[in-house]
Amino acid sequence: MTDDGGVRFPSNLDVKAGRIVGDDARAFRTRSGGIRIAFRIAVPRSAGQPPKRDRSGKPLPYDFFTVVAYGERWLSLLPRLRRGMKVLVVGWTQSRDLEDGRVVVETVAERIAVLDTGSLDHPPPPAEAVRIEEE
């Protein structure tokens, strides 16, 4: 909101809907002792976007993004963030310079919604079974 009551959108708003790919979401303890969760999503490319191809020239119908979220509040959601789950992520984009010279670009989530329940044959593990790794 602005001082005059009008709505102002942040200049770095990032909204993505896609499916979790690769490994399930994982929790890490940061160097400062906080919690960070991380996972990757595949987001379908729209027909109006320029074509994207893999190294062999095969068309790629998806873009892939890393999503991170900071804080213990995400630990209760972590068991539901499994490979194949459809999610909606709202947040902002950040870039970080790594010590080896690489640059990492990721979506920092402020909101994460799981859009489907997945298979009932394989319920998620209980939240107390969440493993937190050291970064």
N, C-alpha and C positions, 0 to 999 in steps of 0.2 A: 504494500500500500504506500501511496505517497502522502505527504502532509496534508494535501487537499482532499483526501479520501479516494482519489483515483487509484486504479490498479496499475501497477507497473511490473512488467515481466522482467525477470533477471536476464542479463545479457548472455549468460552462460547456462541456459536451460537445456537439459538433455533428457529426452524421453525415448525409450526403446521398448519394443515388444518382440520377444523371440523365445527360443528354446535353449535350455542349458545344454551345452555340449562338453565333450571331454569328461573330465572327472566331475564328481559331485562337488558342491561348494565346500570349501575348507576354511577352518578358523586358524588364525595365527596370532601369536602374541607379538606385538610390535616391540621395538627396542625400548620405547618409553613405558612399556608394561601394559598398554591398551590392547584391545581386541580388534582384529581386522578380519573380515571374511572376504573371500574372493571366489569368483567363478567366471566362466566364459559363456557367452550367448551367441547364437546364430540368428541374425535378423534378415528376413527375406528382402531382397532388392526389388524395388518397384520397376515396372516396365519402362518408366521414363528415365531411369538412371542409365548412364553409359555402361556398356558391357564390361564385365570384369572376368578375367581368365586366370586359371592357375598356370603354373610353370610349363605345363605341357600344351597349353592353348585351349584346354577344355573350359567351357563357360562355367562360372560360379554363380549360382542363384542367391548366395548369401554373403553378407558381411559378418565378420566375427569381432566381438568386442569383449574386453575384460571389464568386469564389474567388481567394485570393491565397496565395502560398507564398514564404517568404524563404530565401535561401541559394543558393549555387552548385550544391548537390547536385541541384537541380531541373532544371538545364540539360540533363542527359542524358535526362530524361523529356519535355522540351518538344516534340521533334519528333513524339511520339506523341499529344500533346494537340491533336487536330484537330477541327474542326467535325463534329458527328455522332457522335463517339466516346462510348461509355457509360463513365462513371467513378464510382467510389466515393470519397468524400472524408470523412476523419475529421479533426477539428480542434476549433476553438473559434470563437466569434463575437466580433467586435470592432466597435466604432463609432468613427469618427474625425470630428472637427469640421474642416471645410474653412474656408479663409480667407474665402470668400464667404458663409459662414453655413449652408451645406448640411451635412447629416450623412450620412456614408457608413457603411453596415452591410455587413460582408463576413465570409465564412468564411475563417479562417486555417488552412490545411491543415498537418497534421502528417504525414498519410499520404494518398497518392493512388494508387489502383489503376485501371488501364485495364482495363475488363471485357470489351471485345471488340477484335478486331484490325483492324476496318475493312476496306476494300477492298484486295485484293492488287494491283489494277490501278494503284493510286496509292500506292506505298510512301512512308513519311515521309522527308523529307530527312535526310541524315546530321547527327549532332549537331554536327559542326564548322561546319555552315552556319547555326547559330542566330544571329540578329541580336539584339543587346541595344540597346534604345532608352533615351534619357535621359528622365527624368520631368520 
